């Protein structure tokens, strides 16, 4: 017969969202008995996460600062008709660093890894080995709920960290290089110089389908490196991912799909930037706010996280509208023109856009001028898509 394990808070899922919540709670409420439960052997999986400095509020930087492994001032973008340097801070962190910081800061008993979860409620977690965790509160940070109730495009990618035989000569990151051949929608390559002889290269697609041909994309990455004269000695590590880009849908149905009365965070709560699919900024914000809550009971956490996620969904309506026009009203092979036009705008507007804090003036500016998609088709899409 299995054991019953009591604790104050159980975090189901040891990815980015779960790891950040555990770190925030330990920093602000070290008296709490917090457990992270995951079937994996490490926290965070195998990922590189990046964010613009403006994505994370200054008051919340304390949480993410120990996780940053690279920082740059400025980044480049390149399109067939535009090359531009943007003056903005840019940061990257890795799952290896997240795992190391969590292990260093949390007590050993907090990490319940290699433990498969069968079910979770607001106050209990049932494990496949027969053990049961009884908690005052539970937060579900596993993968997404039922994406079928949302209208989606996809951002999919394969990334490789390349060890080079000689310095690459790049001063900073290239966030978008769309001068490459356009395949499967909008394609761009993303490059992060981790060291003089290390380059992280990610081949990315804004596509209508989630299908990912990792082998073919790996060949394209090798071709890209060769075209730039980089002598690749070895691929140090690789990752792949498929992120939802929301065009619209029924958020309440999405929330209910993974349990209406259970607190959630990360992708399971629908907390990802609508235009990029990235979840780090919202994961930081929510973790800090949970650590401020006095009532961490299951019912209170469910109410709080549902309210937070609902507000974030409503705030994302403008970005879903833009996504709907790009994915439904435009020609997939011409999507790069929309992004190139966007990157001709004021750098501060671009910064606010990625932070999800576009002003009314920003929104008007983005929508004015020569439309990058046929007007009649755009109007039809907006009438038939549940983007609000």
N, C-alpha and C positions, 0 to 999 in steps of 0.2 A: 504494500500500500504506500502511496506517495506521501510526501510531507506537505504540511501547510506552512508557508513562509510569510510572516507578517512584515509589513513595511509601511512607511508613510506615503510614498509615491512610487508607482511602477510605470516606467517608460517602455513601451513596447516598440522595439525597432531602434537599432543603434546606428542609424545613418546620421546625416548632418543635423537634421532637426532635433532628433533625440539626444545626440551628443551635446548640442548647444544648450538645450534645456537643462540637462544634468549639470553642466558646468556653471550655468547661471544660478541654479538653485544652490549648488554647493558653495558658491561664492557669497551669496546673499543669505542663505539659510543653512549653514553648515550643521545645524542640529538635526536636520531631517535625515531619515533613512530612505535614500533614493536608490532604486534598482533600475538598471538598463538590461532589458532582455532581448537577445537576438540569436539567431541560429548561426551567424557567422563567427569567425575566430577573432575578428578585429572590429573596432569601431570605424564607421565611415566608408567601408567598402574599399574601392580602388578608384579614386577620382581626383581630379584637379578642379577646384572651384575658383572663380575669379569674380571680382566686383570693382566697380568704380568707387572712388572715395566718397562721392556724394550719395551712394546707395545706402550707406550706413550712417545714421545720425551720430554726431560727435559724442553725445551722451551715452551711446551704446557701444562705442569703440572698444571699451575695456574688455568686452567679451570676446571679440574677434581678433584683437591685436596679438595675443600670444600664438595664434594659429597661422599668421601670415608668414610665408616663406620667401616671397618675392614682392618687391614694391618698385613701381616705376613712376616717373613724372612725365606724362605725355604718352600718346599712342598714335599710330598711323592707321589710315584707311586708304584703300586703293580701288578704283573702279575704272572701267574703260575710258571715261571722260573726266575723271577727277582723282587727284592724289592730294591728301591733306593730312597735316599733323594737328591733333587736338590736344590742347593744353589741359590735361586733367590727370589726377592721380589714379593709378590702377594697381590692384593687388591680387595676389594668388595665394591660395592655401591648398594643402594636400590632405588626403585621407590619412597618410602616414603620420603627419603632424597632429591631426585631430586625435588619432588613436593614442599617440604618445602623451599629449597634454591631458587627455581624459584619464589615462592610467596614472599619470604623475599626481594629479590633483584629487581624484576620488579614492576613497578607501577600496581595498580589493573586493570586499563583499558587494560593492555596488555593481560590479560587472558580472552579469549572468550571461556569459556568451556560450555558444554552441548548445543553446537551449531552444528547441523549436516550440513555437507557440501554436496551440490549437484554437484557442478562443480567448477573447478579452471582453470584459464588461466594464462598467464605470468603476467597479471596486475589486475586480478579481481578474487573474490571468491563469489560464489552464495550460500546462505544459505537456508536451508529448510523452515525457518520461513519467508522468503520473503526479508530479508535484503541482501544487496550486499556490499561487501568490495571492494573499489577502491584503489589499492596500486600502488606505483611506481614499486614494484617488488614483486613477489610471489615465495615461495619455497615450493614444495610439498614434505612433509615428511610422507605421509601415508604409508600403507603397500606395499608389493612387487607389481611389475607390472605383466605381463603375464609370469609366470614361465614356461609355456608350450613351450616357444621358447628356453629354456635352457635344457641341459642334466644334470640331478640331481640325487644325492643320498640324504639321509636325516639324520640329527641328531635330534632325538626327545627325550623328557625327561619329567619327572614329578619330581618336587622338593617339599620338605616339610621341614619347620622349626619346629624342635621337641623341646619341653620343657621337660627336663629330671628331674627325681626325685633325682639324685645325679650327681656329676661331671663326665664327660665322660673321662677325663684324656688325651685327645689328645692335643699335643703341637701346632700343626699347621694343615693346610689343607691336605687332600689327594685328589689330582686332578684326579687321575685315580686309582680305585681299580678294576682290571679286573680279580681278583681271583674268582669272582662270576660266576654262571652258565651262559654260553653264549646262549643267546636267541635272535632271530630276528636280526642276524648280529653280529656286535661287541658291546658287552654290558659292561659297567663299572659303578661303583658308585662313586659319587663325594661328598666329605664331607667337610664342612666349619664350624669350631668351632667359632660360633658367641659370645659365652660366656662360662664360665665353665659348665653351665647346659643347654646350647642351642647348638644344632647341626643342621645345614642345610644339608639335605641329598637329593641328586639328582640322580635318576636312569636314565641312558642315553643309547641310542642305535644308532649306525651307521647302518641304515637300508636301504633296497631297496624301502620301501614304507613309506608314511607319516602317515599311520594309527596308532593311539595312543590309547591303552587300559588303560585308567587312573585307572580304578578300580583294574585291575590285577597288575599294577605297584605299586599302593598304598600298596597292600598286600606284594609285594616283599620288599618295603622299611621297612615295619613293621618287616618282617622276618630278614632283614639285621641288624636292630637295636637290635633285640632280640639276634641274634647270637653274637653280641659284648657286650652283658650284659648291654645295655642301658635301663634304666627303663623310658619308654615314658609316661609322664603324660598327655600331650595333643599335638595336632598338631596346632601350633600357626598360621601358614599360609601355603598356598600351591600355586604352579604355575605349568603350563604345557606349552610346546612349541614344535614347529616343525620347524627346521631351514634347509634351503637348503644348500646342499654341492655341489658345482658346479664341474661338470666333463667336461663341454664344452657347446657349443651353440652359438647362434647369438646375441652378445651383442647389436648391433645396433637395432635389432628387439625388444629386451627387452626394450631398452630405449624408442623407439617409441611407445610401447604398452601403455604407460601412458602419452602420449603427447610429441611430438618431441621438441616443442619449449617452454617447461616449465621447470624451474630450479627444480632440485630434490636433495634429500639427503637421507641417510640411505638406508634401503632395497629397496626403490623405485628407487634409483640410482644404485642398484646393488653393493652397498658398504658393503660387508661383507667378512671376511677372508675366502678364498676358502676352506681351510682344516677344519675349525671349524664352519663356519656360523656366528661367532661372529661379531658384528658390532661396538662395542664401540671404538676401536682404530681409525677406519676411521671416525667415527662420531666426535671424538675430533679433529682430524687433519683438517677435512673439516670445522668445525665450526670456528676454529681459523683462517683459511685462508679466509673464507668469511668475517670475521670481519676486515681483512686487506684490502679488496677490496674497492676502492674509488667509483666505479660505481655499485650501487645496483639496477639498472633498471632491468625490467623483461628480456629484451633481453640479457643484459650483464651477468646476473646471469645464464640464460639458457646456454649461450655459455661457461661460466666458469665451471659450475658444470658438463656439458657434457664432457668437456675436461679433467677435473679431474677424472671423473669416467672411461672414456675410457683409460686413462693412468693406472689407478689402475687395470682395467681388463687385459690389456696387461702384466702388471707386475705379475699377478697371474697365468700366463700360466704354469709355472713349477709345482705349487701346484695342478692345475686342472689335469695335467698329472698324478701325483701321485694318486689323487682321482680316476681317470679313471681306473688305474691299480688295486687299492684296491677294487673298487666296481664291476668292469666288468671282471677282469682277475682272481681274487682269489675266493676261496670258502668262502661264508659268515661266516660259522662257524669257519673259520681259520683266520679271520681278526685280531684277537688279536695278532697273531704271528707277523704281520707286525708292529703293534704299539710297541710290546715288543722289537723287533729288533731296532726300531727307538730310544727307550729310553735307549739303551746300548751305544749310541753315546755320543760325547763330550757335556757337559752341555751348553756351549756357542753356539754350533751348534743348540741345541734344542731351546735355547732362541731366536736366530736369526730367526729360522723357524717360531715360533709363531708370531714374530713381522713382518713377511713377508719380511725379509731382508736377506735371505740366500745368501751367497757368492757363486761364481762359485766353489770354493773348497768344500763348504758345499754340493752343489748339486751333485758333483762328488762322495763325500763320501756317501751320502744317496743312490745313485744308484749302488755303487760298492759292491762287496761281493756276497755271495750266495743269489740269488733273492728269495724274499718271495712269489712270484707268478710264475706259469709256464711261461717260457720265450716266447714260441710260442704264447700262449694266450695273453700275454702282448703286443707283437708286433702287433697282430691282432687288439687289442683294440685301440692302438695308431693310427693305420691306419684308423680306422673307427669312431673315436671320434674327434669332432671339439674342441679340448682342447686349441688350441693356441689363 
